[in-house]
């Protein structure tokens, strides 16, 4: 390995730290894996001279596997400078929450005050470490990981759809639908005319797949557009509502993370509820909180009959309070409707 190469790898913003693992870096940089591994090893655990780090607003946390298929992960800590250039601050020896938190705690207080956001993958250890060490910052999930999540869902639907069509379509018809994996994954406007025609043929047989495919494109375009944060938030909310309205079973699985469901069966201790809500809003970035119940609830029925049920009476105490507060309204209902009336009142009392 030449001296020039060694210097180019060992500068702080070394390119290899932006790839997913050392084996990929070996291909990208056209050097041996040992050279890449040596570069990473020289940076792991290296002390940061904070006096040489200019203030920045965006901190990044990501993991890389030193070898694909192995679980020897390290954490790469990066920052965006004022010119939006990536600076590699450190490579931590593992991705444990405590390791990351200790590093963030070591940052000078005046530097912490300049950080507005932490960009991370979906790993809970990184998110919690950032929230504890930098509580004034916003945690932003890296777009790469969000896109990977929704692309996988739509692609899994494609595979399931083709398996179903293979059982129902004549062989000659089904053959026309083969070989569409890459055209399906790419953007429609990047495809050749014959690829667009082939996709259109597939969507004639699979309208639900077409719907998921279109919604995926719409989400991509929201990311690409030059929105202000407020405009982007509104567009995301509109997209989520569209997913729910169309009952797209693939993408609903993704947007459900924006909603916290509190059921009437959840424990009612104030400390428990407050901690759940705070974690959902601050860490998971939940947009909506829904308190819900259901008709014919056996727990509500047990409270209504006013019998002794032993240990579970403690869980029924709140519902019996609802009965006392609304006894006149419940008594006005026909006996057959009293249970459902109490189910509704129980939900409203928890708002």
N, C-alpha and C positions, 0 to 999 in steps of 0.2 A: 504494500500500500504506500503510495507516494506521500511526501510531507504535505503537499498542497491539498490532497484529498483529506488527510487527517484534520487539517485546519478547518476545511469547509464543513466537515461533519461536526466538529466540536464547538462551533459557535453557538450561542444560546438559542438562536431560532432555527436549529438544525431541522431540516426537512423531514427526517425520518420520524420525528415525534408526531407528525400529523397523520401518519398511516396507522393502520389497524394493528399490525403486529410486525415483528422483526423479519419474518419470512417474506412478507409483502415488500418491506423495505429493501430486502436483498434484490428483489426483481426491479423495483423502481429505480434504485440508485446504481444498479448493475455492479454490485460489489458482493463479496462473500458474506454469509450470515455472520461469521465470526467478527467481521469488521463492524457490522451493524450492532451486534451484541456488545462489543467492546465500547462502542460509542455510548450506548445506553448505560452500561455499567459505570462509566466514568462520571455520569451525571446523577445516578441514583444516590439519594441521600446527601447530595452535595449542599453545603450551607449556602444560603442566599445572602449576598451582600446588599442589604436593603437600601443602603446609601446610593447605590448605583441604579436603583429602579425608580424611574419617573412615575408620578401619579398616573393612575389609569382608572377607568370607570367600569370595565367589563373583565371579570375573572372567569376562566374556563377550567372545568374539572372533567377529565375523561380517563378511561382505562385503556390500556393496550395489553394484549397477550404477547409475551416474548416469543412464544412458539404457538402456532395454530394448533388447537386441540389439547393444549396443556393449560393448566389452571394457574400458571405463574404470572399473575397480573401485576402491573405497576400502574400508578396513578400519575398522569401528566397534568401538571398545573400550568396554565397559560394565562396570558393577558393580552388585551388589545391596546396598542399604544395610540397616541393622538392621531396617527396617520392610518389607523385601522390595520396595522401590521401586527402579526402574531409574535409575541415574546414568550419563550419557554422559561418559566420561572424556576421550575423544579420537577424532578421525577422522584416520586415517593416510592419506597420499596414494596408497598402493597396498597390495596384499595380499601383497607379497613377504615371504618368511620373515625375511630380514635386517631389513627395516623393522620388522616386528612384534617381533622379538627385541631390536632396539636400544631400542624403546620400553619393553619390559618390563624391560630391564636398567637403564633410567633411573629406575625406581621406587626409593624409599628402602628400604633393607634392612629397617627395622622394619615397613614396610607389607607387604613381601613375606611376612614371617613370619606375618601374619594370614590370608593367602589359603590356603584349603584345597582349592579346586577351580577348574578353568578349563573353562568351557562353550564348546564350539566346534562348527562344522560339520565335515564330513568332509574338509576341505581339509588335505592333509598339511603344508603350510607352516605353518599355524597350530598344528597339533599338535606339530610338531617345535620350533617357536619356544618354545612353552609348556614343553615338557619340558626344554629347554636352559636357559631363563632362570629357570624356577620348578620345579626338579626335585623338590621336596618335595610338590608338589600332585598331585591326581588330575585327569586329563583326562576330561571327560564330554561325550559327543556329544549335541548338542542334539536333544531329542525330535522337533522339527519335521523334521529331516533324516532321522532314523530312520523316522518315519512316512511321509515322502515316498517313501523307498526301498521299504518293503514294500507300500505302497498301489499304487505303480506296477507292481510285480511281479504283484499279484493282478489289477489292471485289465488288464494286457497279456494275462493268461490269459483274462479275459472276452472280449476282442476275438478272440483266436485260437479260442476255443470257439464263438463266434457264427459265425465264418467257416466252421468245420467243420460246424456244424449247418445252415447255409444250403444246404450241398451234399447233406445227407441227409434233411432234414425236408420234408414237403409245404409248399407256399407258405403255405397257410392256417395251418398250425401255426407256421411260422417268424414270421409277422406278429405273433403273440401275444407274441413275445420281443423285439420292437423297442421302443425308447424306454425301456430299463431302465438306461441309464448312470447317471443320478443316483440312482435308488433303490438301485442296487447299491453305489454309493460311500458312501451314508449308512448310519447304524446302523438295524438292523431295527426297534428299538423307536420310532424317530422316523417311521416310514412309516405312511401311511394303509393301511386294510385292503385296498383293491384293489391297492395297490403290493406289499404283502406276498404277496398271492395270486399276482401276476404273477411275483415272484421265485421263489416255490415251484414254479411251473410250469417256470421255467428250470432249476432245480436237479434236477427230475425227469429232464431230458434230459442233465444235466451233473453227475454226482456228484463228480467231481474238482474242479470249480469250487466246488461247495458246501463241500467240505472246506477249500480254501484260504480261502474267505470266512469260515468259522467260526473258523479259526485266526487270521485277521487280527483278528476281533472279540475273541478271547481275549487277544491281545497288548494291544489297546487297554485292556481291562478291568484288566490287570495294572498298566498305567501309571496308571489312574484310582484304584486302590485305595490306602488310606492305610497302606501297608506300611512297616515298618522296612527299612533297607538289607539286613539279613540275610534277612528274609522275601521281599523283592523279588528278591534274588539266587536264592533257592530256586525261586520261581515262574518266573523266567526260565529257569533250568536245566531245570525240568520241562517248560516249553513247548518248549524246544529239543529235548529228548528225544522229545516227542510228534511234532514235525515230522519227526524222523529215523525214528521208528517207522512213521509213516504214509507215509513216502517222498514227501512233497509236493515236487514238483520245482521249484515256484516259490519257496517259502519256504526250502527247503534252500539255495538260492543265497544267501540272506541270512545264515543262521546259520552257514554255513561259515567266516565271518570270526571265529567264536569258537573255531576249531580250527586249530592249527598242525600240518601234516603234514610229518614228516621222513622222507624215503625213504632206502632203503639206497644210492641213487645220489648223495646229496648229499655235498659235500666234507666230510671228517672232521677238518679242522684245528680244534683246540679253540677258538681265537679266533673262527673263523667261526661255529661252532655257538653259542657263547655270545652273540655279538652278535645273531644272528638271534633266539634265544630271548628275550633281553632286550628287543629292539624289539617282538617279538610280544606279550609280557606287559605291558610298561610303556606302550606307545603304542597298539597295536591292541586291548588289553584281552582277549587270548586267554584262554580258560578251560581248554582242554584241549590237551595236546601228545601226538600219536600218532606213534610210530615204526613204520613199515610197510615191507613188501616184497611180493614176489609169487613164486609158484612158477614154475619154468622160466626163471629169470632168466639171461640170456646172460652177464652179468658174473660171476655165481657159477659158471656152467658153465665159463667160461674159467679161473677160478682153480682149479677142481677138476681140470682135466686136466693142470695143472702144466707147461704148455708155455711157451716164450718168446714173448711177445706184443709185444715192443718197448716203445714209450712208455707203453702203458696198464698195464704191469706195476706202475707206481707206484700206480695206482688199485686194483690187485688185492691189494696187499700186506696190507691189513687183513683181507681175506677169507681169505688164505692163513694168516694168524696164527690165525684161527678154526679152520681145518682142523687146524693143529698142536695147538691146545688141546683139540680134541674128536675127535681122530683115531680113538680106540677106539670112540666112539659112532657115528661115520660108517661105520667099517668093519663094524660089526655089521649095518648095513642091507643089504638086497639091492641090487645094483648099480643097478637101475632106480629105487630110492627115495633113493639117496644125494644126488642133486641137491636134491630137495625138503627133505630133512633139513638140508642145509647152508643152504638159504634161510631156514629157521626159526631155526637157530642164529645166523646172521648178524644177524637182526633182534634177537634176545635179547641178543646181545653189545653192542649199541649203546644199550641202555637205561641 
